[in-house]
Amino acid sequence: MRIQDIIEGKKEWRAHVARVKALPQDYQIVYKEIQKYLFKVGPVEITHGIGLLSGIVDLFEEGAALGKGVLEVTGSDVAAFCDDLIKDSKTYADSYQESVDQEVNKAMKKFTDKLK
């Protein structure tokens, strides 16, 4: 990664944060919880750029402009809203499950090879 890429990424992130701070307070609260949720469970790609988060801000800006409350936009089950956003993305949980399956398969192969 080039230094220029890092600088551009920081500029992009600062602009993103400024957009979030411009949202109404209820939207900011829900956005922060969504961001935490996605960083814990959600797509591996989220650490590469801010596309998904930016899309959420776009949606929130539209909702706020229409005078809607944030839960009118997301629904009352915000975790389900998040899960729906990432349903077709590979998540950290998926990666972990694959890793566990590979380790179990290796261990079982060694075990069965010893029995032969």
C-alpha angles and dihedrals in degrees: 000000000000124000089240089059091052091050091048090049091053092049090049091049093049091051089049092050090049089055091051091050090052091059121097113272096256090053091049092052093051092042091055091051091048090050092051091047093050093047090053103042108007145097121324089223093062090086089058106071129325102265098127094042091047090052090053090052089050089053092046093049090053092048092048091048089054090051094246123148114243094250089055086062100042101026122236094285100070093174090057088049089054093045090053091052092055101033093115096040128094107249133201087252090057091051091048092049090051090050092050092048091051092049092048091048091050092048093047091049091053090047095050091043089057090052092056 
